[in-house]
Amino acid sequence: KSNKEYLPVTGLQAFLDVTAQVILGKDSPVIKDKKVAICQSLSGTGALRISAEFLSQYNPGVDVYCSDPTWGNHHAIFAKAGLKTHKYRYLTPTMTLDLDGMLEDLNKAKEGSVFILHTVAHNPSGVDPTEEQWKLIADVCEAKKAIPIFDTAYQGYATGDLEKDAFSVRYFAHERGMELMATQSYSKNFGLYGERIGALNVVCKDAACAKKIQSQLGLIVRAMVSNPPLHGAQLVATVIGNDALYKQWDCELKMMSNRIVDMRTALVAALKAIDCPTPASIYNDWGHITSQIGMFAFTGLQEKHVTILCDKYHIYCTTNGRFSMAGVNPNNVAYIAEAMKDALVTAGPSTVA
């Protein structure tokens, strides 16, 4: 029966019962063995903030490593909890994964450091490790006794496959038996931006540890927001808990993901059709746009180009050249390509360090 009562501090139980299954799998051994502490959060940002507060209280002074580049809020969230953040290399100048640089930087971190990892559809680049590369990253995490935090904002929206998009978390938790934290956001894959619905999952060494952490998460939430909001949790729990609705959601995710892929292909084709110069001479073509996945495209454009796109063409993106591919459609893709060409011809190529 629907009502307006407060939720328990850690969230709606029906939601908590299903959300861990989305990220860890319905047959997850760590769920079956009750090794997962879970709390509802104010989307992915709230989950990260709870994890930061937990670390600040029980592992004060721990170093936190974020990819370079990363989502702009990562550093601020952990700094607010009094933790010092550092950067590890992630991208090459041509928008491919700098695996060697990443592993070298993580290997230099202090033992027991926190590594912020993007579960899938890295923000802002859309450049993800392969499954084999994830295994190498896990090797370093294990050797450094690191605390991995998987930030999961685009599960199902990245490739259209909820299971495939969760590979990294499940590999670390199941195959490697590592303790970790995994945040979840239902803003993108459910379209519930304004409902602020997400979760923090903490995979622990055993059930006794998970029970203790569960209680501590509740204390943190109580002091931070008292208790989480109701309606987003009810919506997600209803859909995931109903086989027919879950199947419909799964199909719609595939449809939306495929549309993004189609728009990437269309944009590259439009740029090629008008002989648009690449962002810099180090790029052979615009293939980096189609090799990336997820909601965003890291175009290689810089602030000088973005200013022209914004002021002259009313095309808006972040100053680092990150496009939201959800805003590209068959009716505007040619216009966007022409604007990009004008910006590159007018302002000149991007500066490459």
N, C-alpha and C positions, 0 to 999 in steps of 0.2 A: 504494500500500500504506500502510495507516494505521500510524502509529508515534507515539512520544512525544518525538521529537527536537526540539531548538530550531529555531525558524524563523529565516530570515535577519533581519538587523536591521530592514530596511524592510518585512518581512512575507512572507506566502505569495504566491508569484508568481501562482498561479492566481486568487487573490482580486484582486490588483493588476490583473491583465489585464481583469477584468470590472467592477470597482467604478467606475472612471472613466467607463465606458460608461453606467452607470446615471444619473449626474448630468449628463454632457456629451452623451450620445447615442451610439448605435452607429456612426453615420456622422460623428462629430465631426471637423472638419478639424484641430483642435488636437491631437487624439489621433493622427490619421493622420500629422501633421507632427512628431510626437514632441516637442511643446511642453509636455507635462504631466509634472511631477515628482509622484510619488505615494508615500505611505508608509502602511502600516497603523497604526492607532492604537487606544487604549483608548476605543472609542466616540467620540462627538462631543466629549466633554469632553477626552479625550486629544488629539484633533486640534487643538482650540483651544489647548491647552497647548503643543503642539509649535509651532504658528504663533506663539504669544506669545514662546516662547524664541528662535525664529528671528529675529523682529523685534528682540528685545532685543539679540541678538548683532550683527546686521548693520545695524540702524537704531536704535541706542540713543537714547532720549529722544523717540521718535516719539509723538505724541498719538493716543489711541485713543478713538473716539466710539461710544457705545452708545445705543440708543433708550431713551426714558423713557416707559413702563416697558420692562424687558427681563428676560430670564431672570436669576435672582438670582446665578448663578455667573459671569456674564460679567465683571463688574468684578473679582471676586476672582482669576480666572484670569490676567488681564493684569497685575494689581497684583503677583501672585506673581513675575512676570517682570521686575518693576521698572519697569513702564510706567504712565504716568498716564492715567486714563480720564476721559472727560467724557460729558455727556448731550446728546442732541438730542431736540427735541420730536417726539412721535409720535402721541399720541391727543388728541382733543378731549374735553371733559367728557362728551359723549354717546356716547363709544366709537366714533367714526369717525376715519379717518386725518387727522391734522393735516398735510397735505402742505405747505402754505405755511410752517408753523412748522418742519417738518423741513428743507425746502430752505434756508430762511433760516439755520438753525443750521449746516448742513453748509457753506454758502457762507462762513460766518464762520471755519471751521476753517483752520488753517495748511495751506499747500500740502504735499502729501505725507503728510497724516494718514491714519490707518487708520479706515475706517468699517465697523463690524460691522452686517451686514444679515441679516435672517432670510429665508432663501430662500423659504419658504412656511409658512403657519400660524404667524404671529407668536406667540411665547410671552412674556407670558401672555395677550395680548388676542385672538388669532385674527383680527385686523384686518390685511389685506394690501393692498398697493398693487395697482391694476389694471395691465394690461400697458402702457397709455399712461402711467400714473404712473411705472412702472419706467423708462420711457424718459427722463422728466424727471430722475429720480434719477441715471441714467447720465450725463446731461449735466453735472450738478454734479460727479460723481466724475471725469469726464474733465477738466473745467475746473480742478479743484483738484489734478489729478495724484494722486488718492487711491489708497490700497491697499484695495480692497474685500475683506472676508472674509465669505463667505456661510456662515452657520451653517445646516446642513441636517439637521434632526432628524426631519422628518415627511414626507419625499417619498413619495408614493403613499398615505399615510395621510390626507392633507389632503383632496384631492378624489377620491381613488380612481384618479387618472390620473398615472402616473409621469412621463409626458412633460410634461403641463401643469404639474405641480408644480415642474418644473425650468426653467420659462421664464426666470426672472430670471437665473440663472447662464448659461444658454445664450445669452441675448440679449447680456449683457455680453461673454462670451468670443468669440462668433461674429460677431454683427452689429456690435459696437463694437470688437472686436479688443483688448480690455483685458486687462492682466495682473491676476490675482486669485488668491485662495485660496478653496477651497470645502471645508468639512468635511462629513463624512457620518457618520450614526449608523444602525445597523441594530437598535437597541433596540426601537423602536416598530414599524417596518414589517416586521420579521421576528419580533418578540417575543423577541429574544435579549438581554434586559436583563442577565442575569448573565454572559453570555459576553464582554461589553465589546468589541464589534467595530465598528470604524469606519475612516475613512480621512481623510487630508488630501491634497487635490489642489491643486497650485500650477500655474496656467496662466501660462506664460512667453512672452517675446517671440520666442524661437526655440529650436531643439533644443539648441544649445550651452549656453544659459542653463539649460534644464531639467536637463541632465546635471549641471551644477555644483550646482544646488540639490538635486538628488536625493542627491548625496554628502553635502551638509551636513545634510540631514534625517536621514540615517543616523547621522551623528556625534551629533546631538542625541538621537535615540532610544537609541543605545548608552549614553550617559551617564545617561539618564533612567530607562529600564526594561530596558535590555539588548536585549530583543527582545519582540515582541508575542505574545499567546496564540494557540494553534493551532486549537481546535475551532470557534469561531465563524467564523473565516475559511474553514475547510473547508466548513461548512454553507452559508454564503452563496455561495461559489464553486461548489458543487455545484448549487444551485438556479438561480442565474443562468446558469450554463454549460450547462444542460440545457433544451432548448426546451419540453418537456412540463411540467417542474417550474416553469419561469419562467411559463408560461401559467397554471398553477394558482395560483401566488403572486399574479399580477396580478389574477386573478378574486377571490381572497380579500381583497386590498386594497380592491377596489371594494365588496365585501360589507361589510367593517368600516367603511369610510368612509360608506357609505349608512346603516348603523345609527346612526352618530353624528349624521348629518343628521336622521334620523327622531326621535331622542331630543331633539334641539334643538326640533324642531317640537312634540313631545309635551309638553315642559316648558312652552313658551310657551302652548300650548293649556290646560294644567292651571292655569297662573297666571291666565289670562284667565277661565277657568270659575269661579274663586272670587273674582274681582274683587280680586286681589292688587295693592296699590299699587305703582307703579314705584319704583325706588331713590330718585329725587328728582324734583322738579317739572319739571326740564329734559327728562326723558324722556317722550315721548308714549305709549310703550307698551314692551313687552318685545322689540321687534323686533331689538334689538342682539344678542340671543342667537342668532337664526337668521341674521343677516347675517354673523356670524363663522364661521370655518372651522377645522377641525382638532380636536385632542383636547380643547382647553380652551375654556371659556366665561368671559369676563370679565363677571361679572354686574352689577357696579355696587354690590354690597353692600360694606360696610366691616367693620372689626374688631368693632365693637359688635354687628353682626348675626351675624358668624361665631361669636362667643362663644356666642350663644344656640343657633345651629345645632349647635354641638359639645356644649355642656353639657346641653342639654335634649333634643335629638333625635338625638345621636350621628351627625350628618352632618359630615364632616370635609373642610375645604378650606383653602387658604392664607388668611391674614388679609386679603389684598387682594381677597377675594371671587372668586378664580379657582376654578371648578369643573372637575374632570375628568369630561367627559361620558361617558367609558367606564364610569363608575360608575353612570350613570343607566340604568334599564331599565323596561319596562312595568309591573313589579310595584311599583316604589318611586317612580315619577315623581309621583304624586298626593301621597304623603307628603312628598316634598321640597318641592313647591309649597306645601302647608299650612304647613310649617316656615318657609319663606321669608316667607310672609305674616305669621305670628306674629312673626318677628324684626323685620320692618319696622314692624308696628303697635306692638310693645313698645318698640323702641329708637328709633323715629322714622326719618325719611329720612336718606339719606347726606348728608354735608357736601360741598358743591361749592365748590371754590376760585374 
